Amino acid sequence: MSITVKNLTKIFGKQKAVNDASFHINTGEVVGLLGPNGAGKSTIMKMLTCFIPPTSGNAHVCGMDVMEQSLEVRKLIGYLPEHNPLYTEMYVKEYLLFVASIHKLKEKKKRINEIIELTGLTLEQKKKIGQLSKGYRQRVGIAQALIHNPKVLILDEPTSGLDPNQIIEIRNLIKNIGKEKTILLSTHIMQEVEAICSRVIIIDHGKIIADDTLKNLQEKEKSSIENIFRKLTVN
């Protein structure tokens, strides 16, 4: 399995942001992590990427413990946070070379050219990141997450703030990547889940309240994923 989470809990002060969460994601799955604002989605992603430690419980990525083997876990994961942190004064190709150097890649130029082609950045590669539209900045963010050829890709709201055309382009890119990678995707857009994900995990107030394939959930509830989401999370 690519990701295994068992009894994972994160407490901030008196608040349980994540409360005893358990799930697993198999190699090659594209899984949507859904929940209202403040439900705990980003906190789970930050723990899986070793950005913050769990209060209790454990998580493994490709068999590696996020607490005991955090450096190894980071090598296995590509991460696009919700607020895509980019150096806007750097050129696209310059920035990707910088990221490739951090990962100590051997054939940097070859890999950068591959990733630029994969993410549709060929015409933008000589521009400064600050000159790019938000859609192309997201492509740069995905490119940096993929540069080291990770086994697992974690994407937090990858199409947030994009126009309809950009959303479709990024979705198609993620679907294409998902043929070879394990992807955990957080989003508020239900159409995105239906277009990309084979399975959904729904979290509310830090607790996992649903975990099933999209098809099974829709057949059980005889409803759309949007209506299922509202039914489970409206208090």
Secondary structure, 3 states (H helix, E strand, C coil): CCEEEEEEEEEECCEEEEEEEEEEECCCCEEEEECCCCCCHHHHHHHHCCCCCCCEEEEEECCEECCCCHHHHHHHEEEECCCCCCCCCCEHHHHHHHHHHHCCCCCHHHHHHHHHHHCCCHHHCCCEHHHCCHHHHHHHHHHHHHCCCCCEEEEECCCCCCCHHHHHHHHHHHHHHCCCCEEEEECCCHHHHHHHCCEEEEEECCEEEEEEEHHHHHHHHCCCHHHHHHHHHCC
